[in-house]
Each structure stands twice: as C-alpha cells, then as structure tokens.
Amino acid sequence: MWNGSLMEGSGTFRSTTTNAIGEQPVSWAARSEDPRGAVTSPEELIAAAHAACFAMALSHGLAQDGHAPDELATSATVTFQPGEGITKIALTVEGSAPGIDADGFRQAAETAKEDCPVSKALASVPEITLDARLR
C-alpha cells in the first residue's frame, strides 16, 4: 500500500507469502536520505535477500567440496542513487570451514556470488563486490 506522492508519501507492506516478515513501513526518505530508523526501503529488503541467498549458496558449495562451514557471517549493502537506481552491492562474508585455506574460501565465495539466484536476478547492477575472509 502506498499513500501520497513519492517524496512526501509513505507505504507499508503487510505480508509476504509465508507471513514470516510482519508489517513494515517504507518511504522515499529511507531510500534516499538517512537509512537508519524504523522505516525500511526496497534496497534494504534486497540486501537481506541477497545476503541470505549468497550465504546459502556458499554453504552448499563448501559442503559439496567437503568443507561444510561452521559459520558464515554474511552481509550485503545496497547503494541506491536517486535518478540512477541501484548502483552497487557490496557482499561481505567472514566464515570458518574446516579443511579449506583462504584462497579456496575466496574462490568458493566468488562461485557462490555468481551462482546464487538473487545474484543472477540482480545481474544488471553495475557493480557487485565481494569481500570474503576465512576466520
């Protein structure tokens, strides 16, 4: 639901397919000004989806190679420029996986970045970076 104009208006999404995410307010200000506060933005939701999908893909890839991870701390930051759209996504992962070295971990992370379905859906974003570190 959206009420009002883009700049002064506000909206709310009330449900998701699973109802796992409760009602959330959204606004233009959350997109283009200070993103901190009780109001979310489409970009914040995209970041959460990308981080979750990437972590799942990396976990799967590592496990298939015999290095099931103990933990993957993953985040995504989406940069939105008014008038341009989403210009960058920065993925960060720090994790531990037995029997793999730092280079192997970085390579598995690069593969996950390319293969995760959300990454594929976001392929038109001009820049998607990855910082992958083994603990």
URSUL-V155489 format. One record per residue. RES is the residue in one small letter. PSI is psi in whole degrees, -180 to 180 (none if undefined). OMEGA is omega in whole degrees, -180 to 180 (999 if undefined). D_LAST is the distance of its C-alpha to the last C-alpha in whole Angstrom. Layout:
res: <RES	RES>
psi: <PSI	PSI>
omega: <OMEGA	OMEGA>
d_last: <D_LAST	D_LAST>
This chain:
res: <m	w	n	g	s	l	m	e	g	s	g	t	f	r	s	t	t	t	n	a	i	g	e	q	p	v	s	w	a	a	r	s	e	d	p	r	g	a	v	t	s	p	e	e	l	i	a	a	a	h	a	a	c	f	a	m	a	l	s	h	g	l	a	q	d	g	h	a	p	d	e	l	a	t	s	a	t	v	t	f	q	p	g	e	g	i	t	k	i	a	l	t	v	e	g	s	a	p	g	i	d	a	d	g	f	r	q	a	a	e	t	a	k	e	d	c	p	v	s	k	a	l	a	s	v	p	e	i	t	l	d	a	r	l	r>
psi: <133	137	129	-172	170	-52	-41	-15	-179	164	177	135	136	-23	160	173	-43	-8	19	-27	120	-180	134	132	147	152	162	-41	-37	-23	-40	-10	-123	115	-4	144	-166	7	134	180	161	-36	-37	-39	-38	-42	-45	-44	-41	-45	-44	-46	-45	-45	-41	-45	-41	-44	-45	-47	-44	-44	-41	-29	8	18	53	127	149	-41	144	109	109	141	159	137	123	127	124	128	116	136	-18	-37	-153	120	-18	147	129	111	139	134	136	127	174	135	122	138	12	145	175	-41	-42	-38	-45	-41	-42	-38	-41	-42	-44	-40	-40	-34	-18	134	-34	-39	-43	-39	-27	19	-21	-7	129	-32	123	114	163	129	108	123	134	133	none>
omega: <175	179	175	-179	-179	-173	-176	-175	177	-179	179	166	-169	-178	171	-177	-177	-174	180	178	-180	-180	-178	175	176	179	174	-179	179	178	-165	-177	-179	-176	-179	179	-175	-178	-178	178	175	-179	178	178	176	179	180	180	-178	180	-179	-179	179	-180	178	-180	179	178	-180	-180	179	-179	179	179	177	-178	-179	-175	171	-178	175	176	-171	174	175	176	-179	177	179	176	178	-179	179	-177	180	-176	-177	169	178	175	176	175	172	-176	176	179	-176	172	179	177	-175	180	178	179	179	179	178	179	177	179	179	179	-179	-172	-178	-178	179	175	179	178	-178	-175	-180	176	-175	-176	171	-178	179	172	-177	-179	176	177	999>
d_last: <43	44	46	48	47	44	43	45	44	42	41	39	38	39	37	35	36	34	35	31	31	34	36	35	37	36	38	38	37	33	33	35	34	32	30	29	31	33	34	31	32	32	29	27	27	26	23	22	24	22	18	19	21	18	15	18	19	15	15	18	18	15	17	20	18	17	14	14	11	10	10	10	10	13	16	19	21	25	27	31	33	37	39	36	34	30	30	26	23	19	17	13	10	6	6	5	8	10	12	11	10	9	12	13	10	12	15	15	14	17	19	18	19	22	23	22	26	25	24	27	29	28	29	31	29	29	26	23	20	16	13	10	6	4	0>
